[in-house]
């Protein structure tokens, strides 16, 4: 299924963090924190300004982003977990 976010929404595939610590301790699923980093899969065309013009988004497909911990809406597409975020939920781009 192909998904295209609307307006200033961004479709992100969360990047899972390692499930073991540096010392080799396995972290159980129940205490693992939600990921805050992901790869941008698709973006909307941009937000609409007060004057009715489309303002393009700063992020683009393929970017790796850091986003707020509890931001966005979790969705499931073909048994894969994704997040739909507002551009405002994106905190930074990573290199």
PDB file of N, CA, C and O in Angstrom:
ATOM      1  N   UNK A   1       0.837  -1.170   0.000  1.00  0.00           N
ATOM      2  CA  UNK A   1       0.000   0.000   0.000  1.00  0.00           C
ATOM      3  C   UNK A   1       0.887   1.240   0.000  1.00  0.00           C
ATOM      4  O   UNK A   1       1.888   1.301   0.714  1.00  0.00           O
ATOM      5  N   UNK A   2       0.515   2.208  -0.793  1.00  0.00           N
ATOM      6  CA  UNK A   2       1.270   3.448  -0.869  1.00  0.00           C
ATOM      7  C   UNK A   2       0.541   4.510  -0.045  1.00  0.00           C
ATOM      8  O   UNK A   2      -0.669   4.692  -0.186  1.00  0.00           O
ATOM      9  N   UNK A   3       1.288   5.211   0.816  1.00  0.00           N
ATOM     10  CA  UNK A   3       0.711   6.223   1.689  1.00  0.00           C
ATOM     11  C   UNK A   3       1.402   7.549   1.416  1.00  0.00           C
ATOM     12  O   UNK A   3       2.630   7.620   1.370  1.00  0.00           O
ATOM     13  N   UNK A   4       0.606   8.601   1.236  1.00  0.00           N
ATOM     14  CA  UNK A   4       1.150   9.947   1.057  1.00  0.00           C
ATOM     15  C   UNK A   4       0.516  10.848   2.108  1.00  0.00           C
ATOM     16  O   UNK A   4      -0.693  11.078   2.075  1.00  0.00           O
ATOM     17  N   UNK A   5       1.320  11.364   3.045  1.00  0.00           N
ATOM     18  CA  UNK A   5       0.790  12.256   4.078  1.00  0.00           C
ATOM     19  C   UNK A   5       0.256  13.550   3.463  1.00  0.00           C
ATOM     20  O   UNK A   5       0.695  13.971   2.393  1.00  0.00           O
ATOM     21  N   UNK A   6      -0.678  14.159   4.143  1.00  0.00           N
ATOM     22  CA  UNK A   6      -1.260  15.415   3.676  1.00  0.00           C
ATOM     23  C   UNK A   6      -0.604  16.604   4.360  1.00  0.00           C
ATOM     24  O   UNK A   6      -0.112  16.496   5.483  1.00  0.00           O
ATOM     25  N   UNK A   7      -0.603  17.723   3.680  1.00  0.00           N
ATOM     26  CA  UNK A   7      -0.150  19.022   4.180  1.00  0.00           C
ATOM     27  C   UNK A   7       1.222  18.946   4.861  1.00  0.00           C
ATOM     28  O   UNK A   7       2.213  18.613   4.211  1.00  0.00           O
ATOM     29  N   UNK A   8       1.290  19.255   6.182  1.00  0.00           N
ATOM     30  CA  UNK A   8       2.589  19.302   6.869  1.00  0.00           C
ATOM     31  C   UNK A   8       2.853  18.035   7.682  1.00  0.00           C
ATOM     32  O   UNK A   8       3.563  18.077   8.687  1.00  0.00           O
ATOM     33  N   UNK A   9       2.286  16.919   7.251  1.00  0.00           N
ATOM     34  CA  UNK A   9       2.490  15.638   7.942  1.00  0.00           C
ATOM     35  C   UNK A   9       3.668  14.888   7.319  1.00  0.00           C
ATOM     36  O   UNK A   9       3.986  15.051   6.141  1.00  0.00           O
ATOM     37  N   UNK A  10       4.309  14.052   8.160  1.00  0.00           N
ATOM     38  CA  UNK A  10       5.490  13.295   7.754  1.00  0.00           C
ATOM     39  C   UNK A  10       5.303  11.850   8.190  1.00  0.00           C
ATOM     40  O   UNK A  10       4.914  11.596   9.330  1.00  0.00           O
ATOM     41  N   UNK A  11       5.574  10.898   7.300  1.00  0.00           N
ATOM     42  CA  UNK A  11       5.515   9.474   7.619  1.00  0.00           C
ATOM     43  C   UNK A  11       6.928   9.011   7.960  1.00  0.00           C
ATOM     44  O   UNK A  11       7.838   9.131   7.140  1.00  0.00           O
ATOM     45  N   UNK A  12       7.113   8.478   9.178  1.00  0.00           N
ATOM     46  CA  UNK A  12       8.432   8.115   9.687  1.00  0.00           C
ATOM     47  C   UNK A  12       8.438   6.644  10.104  1.00  0.00           C
ATOM     48  O   UNK A  12       7.500   6.163  10.739  1.00  0.00           O
ATOM     49  N   UNK A  13       9.510   5.939   9.738  1.00  0.00           N
ATOM     50  CA  UNK A  13       9.754   4.568  10.188  1.00  0.00           C
ATOM     51  C   UNK A  13      10.705   4.659  11.372  1.00  0.00           C
ATOM     52  O   UNK A  13      11.874   4.999  11.187  1.00  0.00           O
ATOM     53  N   UNK A  14      10.230   4.357  12.613  1.00  0.00           N
ATOM     54  CA  UNK A  14      11.119   4.445  13.776  1.00  0.00           C
ATOM     55  C   UNK A  14      12.314   3.499  13.655  1.00  0.00           C
ATOM     56  O   UNK A  14      12.196   2.385  13.145  1.00  0.00           O
ATOM     57  N   UNK A  15      13.460   3.969  14.134  1.00  0.00           N
ATOM     58  CA  UNK A  15      14.676   3.158  14.165  1.00  0.00           C
ATOM     59  C   UNK A  15      14.792   2.584  15.566  1.00  0.00           C
ATOM     60  O   UNK A  15      14.895   3.330  16.539  1.00  0.00           O
ATOM     61  N   UNK A  16      14.776   1.256  15.675  1.00  0.00           N
ATOM     62  CA  UNK A  16      14.875   0.607  16.974  1.00  0.00           C
ATOM     63  C   UNK A  16      16.270   0.765  17.546  1.00  0.00           C
ATOM     64  O   UNK A  16      17.267   0.677  16.829  1.00  0.00           O
ATOM     65  N   UNK A  17      16.324   0.997  18.842  1.00  0.00           N
ATOM     66  CA  UNK A  17      17.591   1.087  19.544  1.00  0.00           C
ATOM     67  C   UNK A  17      18.059  -0.315  19.912  1.00  0.00           C
ATOM     68  O   UNK A  17      17.243  -1.236  19.955  1.00  0.00           O
ATOM     69  N   UNK A  18      19.350  -0.502  20.178  1.00  0.00           N
ATOM     70  CA  UNK A  18      19.840  -1.824  20.560  1.00  0.00           C
ATOM     71  C   UNK A  18      19.125  -2.346  21.809  1.00  0.00           C
ATOM     72  O   UNK A  18      18.786  -1.572  22.704  1.00  0.00           O
ATOM     73  N   UNK A  19      18.901  -3.651  21.864  1.00  0.00           N
ATOM     74  CA  UNK A  19      18.174  -4.244  22.974  1.00  0.00           C
ATOM     75  C   UNK A  19      19.095  -4.723  24.088  1.00  0.00           C
ATOM     76  O   UNK A  19      18.632  -5.368  25.028  1.00  0.00           O
ATOM     77  N   UNK A  20      20.391  -4.420  24.004  1.00  0.00           N
ATOM     78  CA  UNK A  20      21.328  -4.752  25.069  1.00  0.00           C
ATOM     79  C   UNK A  20      22.131  -3.512  25.430  1.00  0.00           C
ATOM     80  O   UNK A  20      22.339  -2.625  24.601  1.00  0.00           O
ATOM     81  N   UNK A  21      22.577  -3.464  26.676  1.00  0.00           N
ATOM     82  CA  UNK A  21      23.407  -2.337  27.113  1.00  0.00           C
ATOM     83  C   UNK A  21      24.846  -2.584  26.697  1.00  0.00           C
ATOM     84  O   UNK A  21      25.171  -3.651  26.175  1.00  0.00           O
ATOM     85  N   UNK A  22      25.709  -1.604  26.925  1.00  0.00           N
ATOM     86  CA  UNK A  22      27.131  -1.765  26.592  1.00  0.00           C
ATOM     87  C   UNK A  22      27.759  -2.911  27.380  1.00  0.00           C
ATOM     88  O   UNK A  22      28.694  -3.559  26.910  1.00  0.00           O
ATOM     89  N   UNK A  23      27.239  -3.153  28.576  1.00  0.00           N
ATOM     90  CA  UNK A  23      27.759  -4.228  29.412  1.00  0.00           C
ATOM     91  C   UNK A  23      27.206  -5.597  29.051  1.00  0.00           C
ATOM     92  O   UNK A  23      27.601  -6.600  29.645  1.00  0.00           O
ATOM     93  N   UNK A  24      26.296  -5.652  28.085  1.00  0.00           N
ATOM     94  CA  UNK A  24      25.754  -6.926  27.632  1.00  0.00           C
ATOM     95  C   UNK A  24      24.453  -7.329  28.291  1.00  0.00           C
ATOM     96  O   UNK A  24      23.988  -8.449  28.080  1.00  0.00           O
ATOM     97  N   UNK A  25      23.841  -6.448  29.089  1.00  0.00           N
ATOM     98  CA  UNK A  25      22.579  -6.764  29.753  1.00  0.00           C
ATOM     99  C   UNK A  25      21.439  -6.594  28.753  1.00  0.00           C
ATOM    100  O   UNK A  25      21.340  -5.562  28.089  1.00  0.00           O
ATOM    101  N   UNK A  26      20.584  -7.601  28.647  1.00  0.00           N
ATOM    102  CA  UNK A  26      19.447  -7.547  27.734  1.00  0.00           C
ATOM    103  C   UNK A  26      18.336  -6.726  28.367  1.00  0.00           C
ATOM    104  O   UNK A  26      17.953  -6.964  29.512  1.00  0.00           O
ATOM    105  N   UNK A  27      17.814  -5.751  27.612  1.00  0.00           N
ATOM    106  CA  UNK A  27      16.745  -4.885  28.104  1.00  0.00           C
ATOM    107  C   UNK A  27      15.408  -5.507  27.706  1.00  0.00           C
ATOM    108  O   UNK A  27      15.154  -5.706  26.518  1.00  0.00           O
ATOM    109  N   UNK A  28      14.538  -5.821  28.693  1.00  0.00           N
ATOM    110  CA  UNK A  28      13.244  -6.405  28.350  1.00  0.00           C
ATOM    111  C   UNK A  28      12.345  -5.399  27.636  1.00  0.00           C
ATOM    112  O   UNK A  28      12.494  -4.189  27.804  1.00  0.00           O
ATOM    113  N   UNK A  29      11.424  -5.909  26.849  1.00  0.00           N
ATOM    114  CA  UNK A  29      10.518  -5.091  26.049  1.00  0.00           C
ATOM    115  C   UNK A  29       9.677  -4.154  26.913  1.00  0.00           C
ATOM    116  O   UNK A  29       9.329  -3.057  26.476  1.00  0.00           O
ATOM    117  N   UNK A  30       9.347  -4.573  28.132  1.00  0.00           N
ATOM    118  CA  UNK A  30       8.464  -3.783  28.995  1.00  0.00           C
ATOM    119  C   UNK A  30       9.102  -2.500  29.518  1.00  0.00           C
ATOM    120  O   UNK A  30       8.381  -1.560  29.854  1.00  0.00           O
ATOM    121  N   UNK A  31      10.419  -2.431  29.597  1.00  0.00           N
ATOM    122  CA  UNK A  31      11.076  -1.229  30.116  1.00  0.00           C
ATOM    123  C   UNK A  31      11.817  -0.442  29.050  1.00  0.00           C
ATOM    124  O   UNK A  31      12.415   0.594  29.342  1.00  0.00           O
ATOM    125  N   UNK A  32      11.779  -0.931  27.808  1.00  0.00           N
ATOM    126  CA  UNK A  32      12.431  -0.200  26.723  1.00  0.00           C
ATOM    127  C   UNK A  32      11.713   1.107  26.466  1.00  0.00           C
ATOM    128  O   UNK A  32      10.483   1.161  26.482  1.00  0.00           O
ATOM    129  N   UNK A  33      12.478   2.163  26.229  1.00  0.00           N
ATOM    130  CA  UNK A  33      11.877   3.451  25.896  1.00  0.00           C
ATOM    131  C   UNK A  33      11.448   3.468  24.436  1.00  0.00           C
ATOM    132  O   UNK A  33      11.985   2.740  23.601  1.00  0.00           O
ATOM    133  N   UNK A  34      10.461   4.324  24.150  1.00  0.00           N
ATOM    134  CA  UNK A  34      10.028   4.487  22.773  1.00  0.00           C
ATOM    135  C   UNK A  34      11.164   5.106  21.963  1.00  0.00           C
ATOM    136  O   UNK A  34      11.875   5.978  22.462  1.00  0.00           O
ATOM    137  N   UNK A  35      11.341   4.662  20.713  1.00  0.00           N
ATOM    138  CA  UNK A  35      12.384   5.284  19.893  1.00  0.00           C
ATOM    139  C   UNK A  35      12.062   6.751  19.626  1.00  0.00           C
ATOM    140  O   UNK A  35      10.897   7.140  19.547  1.00  0.00           O
ATOM    141  N   UNK A  36      13.106   7.551  19.489  1.00  0.00           N
ATOM    142  CA  UNK A  36      12.935   8.967  19.198  1.00  0.00           C
ATOM    143  C   UNK A  36      13.666   9.347  17.917  1.00  0.00           C
ATOM    144  O   UNK A  36      13.848  10.528  17.623  1.00  0.00           O
ATOM    145  N   UNK A  37      14.080   8.347  17.164  1.00  0.00           N
ATOM    146  CA  UNK A  37      14.792   8.583  15.923  1.00  0.00           C
ATOM    147  C   UNK A  37      14.137   7.737  14.844  1.00  0.00           C
ATOM    148  O   UNK A  37      13.724   6.605  15.095  1.00  0.00           O
ATOM    149  N   UNK A  38      14.046   8.293  13.641  1.00  0.00           N
ATOM    150  CA  UNK A  38      13.432   7.546  12.562  1.00  0.00           C
ATOM    151  C   UNK A  38      13.843   8.054  11.203  1.00  0.00           C
ATOM    152  O   UNK A  38      14.442   9.121  11.066  1.00  0.00           O
ATOM    153  N   UNK A  39      13.505   7.264  10.201  1.00  0.00           N
ATOM    154  CA  UNK A  39      13.807   7.580   8.808  1.00  0.00           C
ATOM    155  C   UNK A  39      12.526   8.065   8.148  1.00  0.00           C
ATOM    156  O   UNK A  39      11.486   7.416   8.263  1.00  0.00           O
ATOM    157  N   UNK A  40      12.591   9.191   7.463  1.00  0.00           N
ATOM    158  CA  UNK A  40      11.435   9.761   6.784  1.00  0.00           C
ATOM    159  C   UNK A  40      11.138   8.932   5.532  1.00  0.00           C
ATOM    160  O   UNK A  40      11.993   8.773   4.660  1.00  0.00           O
ATOM    161  N   UNK A  41       9.920   8.412   5.460  1.00  0.00           N
ATOM    162  CA  UNK A  41       9.501   7.569   4.347  1.00  0.00           C
ATOM    163  C   UNK A  41       8.733   8.384   3.301  1.00  0.00           C
ATOM    164  O   UNK A  41       8.869   8.151   2.100  1.00  0.00           O
ATOM    165  N   UNK A  42       7.927   9.342   3.770  1.00  0.00           N
ATOM    166  CA  UNK A  42       7.149  10.184   2.858  1.00  0.00           C
ATOM    167  C   UNK A  42       6.813  11.496   3.557  1.00  0.00           C
ATOM    168  O   UNK A  42       6.733  11.552   4.785  1.00  0.00           O
ATOM    169  N   UNK A  43       6.617  12.543   2.773  1.00  0.00           N
ATOM    170  CA  UNK A  43       6.243  13.857   3.322  1.00  0.00           C
ATOM    171  C   UNK A  43       5.075  14.425   2.535  1.00  0.00           C
ATOM    172  O   UNK A  43       4.867  14.095   1.367  1.00  0.00           O
ATOM    173  N   UNK A  44       4.316  15.290   3.205  1.00  0.00           N
ATOM    174  CA  UNK A  44       3.232  15.998   2.534  1.00  0.00           C
ATOM    175  C   UNK A  44       3.781  17.122   1.676  1.00  0.00           C
ATOM    176  O   UNK A  44       4.989  17.352   1.638  1.00  0.00           O
ATOM    177  N   UNK A  45       2.900  17.815   0.996  1.00  0.00           N
ATOM    178  CA  UNK A  45       3.329  18.893   0.096  1.00  0.00           C
ATOM    179  C   UNK A  45       3.751  20.148   0.840  1.00  0.00           C
ATOM    180  O   UNK A  45       4.500  20.959   0.294  1.00  0.00           O
ATOM    181  N   UNK A  46       3.288  20.330   2.079  1.00  0.00           N
ATOM    182  CA  UNK A  46       3.647  21.508   2.861  1.00  0.00           C
ATOM    183  C   UNK A  46       2.439  22.092   3.547  1.00  0.00           C
ATOM    184  O   UNK A  46       1.297  21.759   3.231  1.00  0.00           O
ATOM    185  N   UNK A  47       2.715  22.981   4.503  1.00  0.00           N
ATOM    186  CA  UNK A  47       1.605  23.601   5.218  1.00  0.00           C
ATOM    187  C   UNK A  47       1.071  24.768   4.404  1.00  0.00           C
ATOM    188  O   UNK A  47       1.780  25.339   3.575  1.00  0.00           O
ATOM    189  N   UNK A  48      -0.166  25.108   4.646  1.00  0.00           N
ATOM    190  CA  UNK A  48      -0.800  26.201   3.925  1.00  0.00           C
ATOM    191  C   UNK A  48      -0.744  27.442   4.810  1.00  0.00           C
ATOM    192  O   UNK A  48      -1.219  27.424   5.945  1.00  0.00           O
ATOM    193  N   UNK A  49      -0.161  28.521   4.282  1.00  0.00           N
ATOM    194  CA  UNK A  49      -0.016  29.754   5.053  1.00  0.00           C
ATOM    195  C   UNK A  49      -1.361  30.470   5.162  1.00  0.00           C
ATOM    196  O   UNK A  49      -2.347  30.074   4.541  1.00  0.00           O
ATOM    197  N   UNK A  50      -1.375  31.532   5.963  1.00  0.00           N
ATOM    198  CA  UNK A  50      -2.597  32.325   6.133  1.00  0.00           C
ATOM    199  C   UNK A  50      -3.045  32.965   4.818  1.00  0.00           C
ATOM    200  O   UNK A  50      -4.229  33.245   4.629  1.00  0.00           O
ATOM    201  N   UNK A  51      -2.097  33.192   3.917  1.00  0.00           N
ATOM    202  CA  UNK A  51      -2.411  33.806   2.623  1.00  0.00           C
ATOM    203  C   UNK A  51      -2.822  32.766   1.587  1.00  0.00           C
ATOM    204  O   UNK A  51      -3.116  33.112   0.443  1.00  0.00           O
ATOM    205  N   UNK A  52      -2.843  31.490   1.982  1.00  0.00           N
ATOM    206  CA  UNK A  52      -3.279  30.429   1.073  1.00  0.00           C
ATOM    207  C   UNK A  52      -2.179  29.814   0.229  1.00  0.00           C
ATOM    208  O   UNK A  52      -2.464  28.994  -0.644  1.00  0.00           O
ATOM    209  N   UNK A  53      -0.939  30.187   0.465  1.00  0.00           N
ATOM    210  CA  UNK A  53       0.178  29.628  -0.302  1.00  0.00           C
ATOM    211  C   UNK A  53       0.747  28.406   0.420  1.00  0.00           C
ATOM    212  O   UNK A  53       0.710  28.330   1.648  1.00  0.00           O
ATOM    213  N   UNK A  54       1.268  27.462  -0.344  1.00  0.00           N
ATOM    214  CA  UNK A  54       1.873  26.263   0.224  1.00  0.00           C
ATOM    215  C   UNK A  54       3.325  26.552   0.584  1.00  0.00           C
ATOM    216  O   UNK A  54       4.113  26.973  -0.263  1.00  0.00           O
ATOM    217  N   UNK A  55       3.672  26.321   1.859  1.00  0.00           N
ATOM    218  CA  UNK A  55       5.041  26.499   2.344  1.00  0.00           C
ATOM    219  C   UNK A  55       5.668  25.108   2.423  1.00  0.00           C
ATOM    220  O   UNK A  55       5.230  24.294   3.237  1.00  0.00           O
ATOM    221  N   UNK A  56       6.686  24.806   1.598  1.00  0.00           N
ATOM    222  CA  UNK A  56       7.259  23.458   1.587  1.00  0.00           C
ATOM    223  C   UNK A  56       7.913  23.097   2.921  1.00  0.00           C
ATOM    224  O   UNK A  56       8.345  23.969   3.675  1.00  0.00           O
ATOM    225  N   UNK A  57       7.976  21.793   3.196  1.00  0.00           N
ATOM    226  CA  UNK A  57       8.580  21.302   4.432  1.00  0.00           C
ATOM    227  C   UNK A  57      10.099  21.329   4.342  1.00  0.00           C
ATOM    228  O   UNK A  57      10.668  21.280   3.252  1.00  0.00           O
ATOM    229  N   UNK A  58      10.750  21.408   5.503  1.00  0.00           N
ATOM    230  CA  UNK A  58      12.210  21.395   5.541  1.00  0.00           C
ATOM    231  C   UNK A  58      12.765  19.988   5.436  1.00  0.00           C
ATOM    232  O   UNK A  58      13.865  19.793   4.918  1.00  0.00           O
ATOM    233  N   UNK A  59      12.019  19.002   5.919  1.00  0.00           N
ATOM    234  CA  UNK A  59      12.490  17.614   5.844  1.00  0.00           C
ATOM    235  C   UNK A  59      12.065  17.010   4.516  1.00  0.00           C
ATOM    236  O   UNK A  59      11.079  17.431   3.911  1.00  0.00           O
ATOM    237  N   UNK A  60      12.826  16.014   4.072  1.00  0.00           N
ATOM    238  CA  UNK A  60      12.500  15.345   2.811  1.00  0.00           C
ATOM    239  C   UNK A  60      12.641  13.840   2.981  1.00  0.00           C
ATOM    240  O   UNK A  60      13.213  13.363   3.961  1.00  0.00           O
ATOM    241  N   UNK A  61      12.128  13.124   2.045  1.00  0.00           N
ATOM    242  CA  UNK A  61      12.190  11.662   2.074  1.00  0.00           C
ATOM    243  C   UNK A  61      13.652  11.217   2.167  1.00  0.00           C
ATOM    244  O   UNK A  61      14.512  11.722   1.445  1.00  0.00           O
ATOM    245  N   UNK A  62      13.922  10.256   3.073  1.00  0.00           N
ATOM    246  CA  UNK A  62      15.274   9.748   3.243  1.00  0.00           C
ATOM    247  C   UNK A  62      16.034  10.370   4.400  1.00  0.00           C
ATOM    248  O   UNK A  62      17.052   9.824   4.826  1.00  0.00           O
ATOM    249  N   UNK A  63      15.562  11.514   4.927  1.00  0.00           N
ATOM    250  CA  UNK A  63      16.216  12.152   6.066  1.00  0.00           C
ATOM    251  C   UNK A  63      16.045  11.293   7.318  1.00  0.00           C
ATOM    252  O   UNK A  63      15.054  10.575   7.458  1.00  0.00           O
ATOM    253  N   UNK A  64      17.014  11.373   8.219  1.00  0.00           N
ATOM    254  CA  UNK A  64      16.888  10.758   9.535  1.00  0.00           C
ATOM    255  C   UNK A  64      16.614  11.882  10.515  1.00  0.00           C
ATOM    256  O   UNK A  64      17.349  12.868  10.561  1.00  0.00           O
ATOM    257  N   UNK A  65      15.543  11.731  11.308  1.00  0.00           N
ATOM    258  CA  UNK A  65      15.101  12.809  12.180  1.00  0.00           C
ATOM    259  C   UNK A  65      15.008  12.350  13.628  1.00  0.00           C
ATOM    260  O   UNK A  65      14.829  11.166  13.916  1.00  0.00           O
ATOM    261  N   UNK A  66      15.133  13.315  14.530  1.00  0.00           N
ATOM    262  CA  UNK A  66      14.833  13.115  15.939  1.00  0.00           C
ATOM    263  C   UNK A  66      13.494  13.783  16.193  1.00  0.00           C
ATOM    264  O   UNK A  66      13.266  14.911  15.756  1.00  0.00           O
ATOM    265  N   UNK A  67      12.607  13.092  16.896  1.00  0.00           N
ATOM    266  CA  UNK A  67      11.272  13.642  17.132  1.00  0.00           C
ATOM    267  C   UNK A  67      10.912  13.513  18.605  1.00  0.00           C
ATOM    268  O   UNK A  67      11.543  12.758  19.346  1.00  0.00           O
ATOM    269  N   UNK A  68       9.893  14.255  19.021  1.00  0.00           N
ATOM    270  CA  UNK A  68       9.487  14.246  20.424  1.00  0.00           C
ATOM    271  C   UNK A  68       8.986  12.853  20.812  1.00  0.00           C
ATOM    272  O   UNK A  68       8.385  12.144  20.006  1.00  0.00           O
ATOM    273  N   UNK A  69       9.246  12.486  22.051  1.00  0.00           N
ATOM    274  CA  UNK A  69       9.028  11.116  22.530  1.00  0.00           C
ATOM    275  C   UNK A  69       7.597  10.631  22.334  1.00  0.00           C
ATOM    276  O   UNK A  69       7.383   9.504  21.887  1.00  0.00           O
ATOM    277  N   UNK A  70       6.632  11.453  22.657  1.00  0.00           N
ATOM    278  CA  UNK A  70       5.239  11.012  22.566  1.00  0.00           C
ATOM    279  C   UNK A  70       4.487  11.717  21.447  1.00  0.00           C
ATOM    280  O   UNK A  70       3.257  11.775  21.468  1.00  0.00           O
ATOM    281  N   UNK A  71       5.210  12.253  20.474  1.00  0.00           N
ATOM    282  CA  UNK A  71       4.581  12.946  19.361  1.00  0.00           C
ATOM    283  C   UNK A  71       4.082  11.977  18.301  1.00  0.00           C
ATOM    284  O   UNK A  71       4.546  10.840  18.218  1.00  0.00           O
ATOM    285  N   UNK A  72       3.151  12.424  17.506  1.00  0.00           N
ATOM    286  CA  UNK A  72       2.691  11.646  16.366  1.00  0.00           C
ATOM    287  C   UNK A  72       1.649  10.598  16.690  1.00  0.00           C
ATOM    288  O   UNK A  72       1.259  10.404  17.842  1.00  0.00           O
ATOM    289  N   UNK A  73       1.215   9.931  15.639  1.00  0.00           N
ATOM    290  CA  UNK A  73       0.225   8.871  15.725  1.00  0.00           C
ATOM    291  C   UNK A  73       0.829   7.599  15.167  1.00  0.00           C
ATOM    292  O   UNK A  73       1.334   7.583  14.045  1.00  0.00           O
ATOM    293  N   UNK A  74       0.777   6.528  15.955  1.00  0.00           N
ATOM    294  CA  UNK A  74       1.321   5.248  15.506  1.00  0.00           C
ATOM    295  C   UNK A  74       0.323   4.575  14.570  1.00  0.00           C
ATOM    296  O   UNK A  74      -0.870   4.507  14.865  1.00  0.00           O
ATOM    297  N   UNK A  75       0.821   4.079  13.438  1.00  0.00           N
ATOM    298  CA  UNK A  75      -0.018   3.342  12.499  1.00  0.00           C
ATOM    299  C   UNK A  75       0.714   2.073  12.068  1.00  0.00           C
ATOM    300  O   UNK A  75       1.932   1.963  12.211  1.00  0.00           O
ATOM    301  N   UNK A  76      -0.042   1.131  11.545  1.00  0.00           N
ATOM    302  CA  UNK A  76       0.510  -0.137  11.091  1.00  0.00           C
ATOM    303  C   UNK A  76       0.152  -0.293   9.616  1.00  0.00           C
ATOM    304  O   UNK A  76      -1.026  -0.322   9.262  1.00  0.00           O
ATOM    305  N   UNK A  77       1.167  -0.393   8.756  1.00  0.00           N
ATOM    306  CA  UNK A  77       0.961  -0.567   7.321  1.00  0.00           C
ATOM    307  C   UNK A  77       1.676  -1.842   6.906  1.00  0.00           C
ATOM    308  O   UNK A  77       2.899  -1.939   7.012  1.00  0.00           O
ATOM    309  N   UNK A  78       0.915  -2.812   6.435  1.00  0.00           N
ATOM    310  CA  UNK A  78       1.464  -4.095   5.991  1.00  0.00           C
ATOM    311  C   UNK A  78       2.414  -4.685   7.032  1.00  0.00           C
ATOM    312  O   UNK A  78       3.541  -5.063   6.713  1.00  0.00           O
ATOM    313  N   UNK A  79       1.948  -4.760   8.279  1.00  0.00           N
ATOM    314  CA  UNK A  79       2.688  -5.336   9.416  1.00  0.00           C
ATOM    315  C   UNK A  79       3.972  -4.593   9.758  1.00  0.00           C
ATOM    316  O   UNK A  79       4.855  -5.175  10.390  1.00  0.00           O
ATOM    317  N   UNK A  80       4.108  -3.344   9.370  1.00  0.00           N
ATOM    318  CA  UNK A  80       5.249  -2.502   9.722  1.00  0.00           C
ATOM    319  C   UNK A  80       4.727  -1.327  10.550  1.00  0.00           C
ATOM    320  O   UNK A  80       3.673  -0.766  10.251  1.00  0.00           O
ATOM    321  N   UNK A  81       5.477  -0.962  11.595  1.00  0.00           N
ATOM    322  CA  UNK A  81       5.107   0.161  12.451  1.00  0.00           C
ATOM    323  C   UNK A  81       5.641   1.473  11.873  1.00  0.00           C
ATOM    324  O   UNK A  81       6.807   1.558  11.489  1.00  0.00           O
ATOM    325  N   UNK A  82       4.785   2.489  11.815  1.00  0.00           N
ATOM    326  CA  UNK A  82       5.159   3.815  11.334  1.00  0.00           C
ATOM    327  C   UNK A  82       4.559   4.861  12.257  1.00  0.00           C
ATOM    328  O   UNK A  82       3.679   4.560  13.064  1.00  0.00           O
ATOM    329  N   UNK A  83       5.036   6.084  12.134  1.00  0.00           N
ATOM    330  CA  UNK A  83       4.481   7.234  12.839  1.00  0.00           C
ATOM    331  C   UNK A  83       4.116   8.296  11.820  1.00  0.00           C
ATOM    332  O   UNK A  83       4.843   8.520  10.852  1.00  0.00           O
ATOM    333  N   UNK A  84       2.989   8.945  12.044  1.00  0.00           N
ATOM    334  CA  UNK A  84       2.659  10.137  11.264  1.00  0.00           C
ATOM    335  C   UNK A  84       2.839  11.317  12.210  1.00  0.00           C
ATOM    336  O   UNK A  84       2.159  11.422  13.231  1.00  0.00           O
ATOM    337  N   UNK A  85       3.769  12.206  11.853  1.00  0.00           N
ATOM    338  CA  UNK A  85       4.119  13.349  12.685  1.00  0.00           C
ATOM    339  C   UNK A  85       3.780  14.652  11.991  1.00  0.00           C
ATOM    340  O   UNK A  85       3.769  14.729  10.763  1.00  0.00           O
ATOM    341  N   UNK A  86       3.502  15.680  12.788  1.00  0.00           N
ATOM    342  CA  UNK A  86       3.466  17.039  12.260  1.00  0.00           C
ATOM    343  C   UNK A  86       4.911  17.487  12.105  1.00  0.00           C
ATOM    344  O   UNK A  86       5.790  16.991  12.810  1.00  0.00           O
ATOM    345  N   UNK A  87       5.167  18.404  11.205  1.00  0.00           N
ATOM    346  CA  UNK A  87       6.529  18.915  11.068  1.00  0.00           C
ATOM    347  C   UNK A  87       6.999  19.536  12.388  1.00  0.00           C
ATOM    348  O   UNK A  87       8.195  19.522  12.680  1.00  0.00           O
ATOM    349  N   UNK A  88       6.085  20.074  13.180  1.00  0.00           N
ATOM    350  CA  UNK A  88       6.436  20.684  14.474  1.00  0.00           C
ATOM    351  C   UNK A  88       6.955  19.663  15.474  1.00  0.00           C
ATOM    352  O   UNK A  88       7.667  20.036  16.406  1.00  0.00           O
ATOM    353  N   UNK A  89       6.617  18.362  15.308  1.00  0.00           N
ATOM    354  CA  UNK A  89       7.080  17.316  16.229  1.00  0.00           C
ATOM    355  C   UNK A  89       8.535  16.925  15.956  1.00  0.00           C
ATOM    356  O   UNK A  89       9.165  16.284  16.796  1.00  0.00           O
ATOM    357  N   UNK A  90       9.073  17.300  14.800  1.00  0.00           N
ATOM    358  CA  UNK A  90      10.456  16.988  14.460  1.00  0.00           C
ATOM    359  C   UNK A  90      11.354  18.001  15.167  1.00  0.00           C
ATOM    360  O   UNK A  90      11.201  19.212  15.006  1.00  0.00           O
ATOM    361  N   UNK A  91      12.302  17.471  15.960  1.00  0.00           N
ATOM    362  CA  UNK A  91      13.188  18.329  16.727  1.00  0.00           C
ATOM    363  C   UNK A  91      14.470  18.671  15.984  1.00  0.00           C
ATOM    364  O   UNK A  91      14.984  19.783  16.097  1.00  0.00           O
ATOM    365  N   UNK A  92      14.993  17.690  15.208  1.00  0.00           N
ATOM    366  CA  UNK A  92      16.268  17.918  14.528  1.00  0.00           C
ATOM    367  C   UNK A  92      16.467  16.895  13.420  1.00  0.00           C
ATOM    368  O   UNK A  92      15.853  15.828  13.423  1.00  0.00           O
ATOM    369  N   UNK A  93      17.330  17.236  12.478  1.00  0.00           N
ATOM    370  CA  UNK A  93      17.800  16.301  11.457  1.00  0.00           C
ATOM    371  C   UNK A  93      19.146  15.776  11.905  1.00  0.00           C
ATOM    372  O   UNK A  93      19.946  16.522  12.468  1.00  0.00           O
ATOM    373  N   UNK A  94      19.410  14.487  11.661  1.00  0.00           N
ATOM    374  CA  UNK A  94      20.717  13.930  12.014  1.00  0.00           C
ATOM    375  C   UNK A  94      21.525  13.690  10.757  1.00  0.00           C
ATOM    376  O   UNK A  94      20.971  13.534   9.668  1.00  0.00           O
ATOM    377  N   UNK A  95      22.823  13.662  10.913  1.00  0.00           N
ATOM    378  CA  UNK A  95      23.709  13.486   9.765  1.00  0.00           C
ATOM    379  C   UNK A  95      23.943  12.032   9.479  1.00  0.00           C
ATOM    380  O   UNK A  95      24.668  11.696   8.542  1.00  0.00           O
TER     381      UNK A  95
END
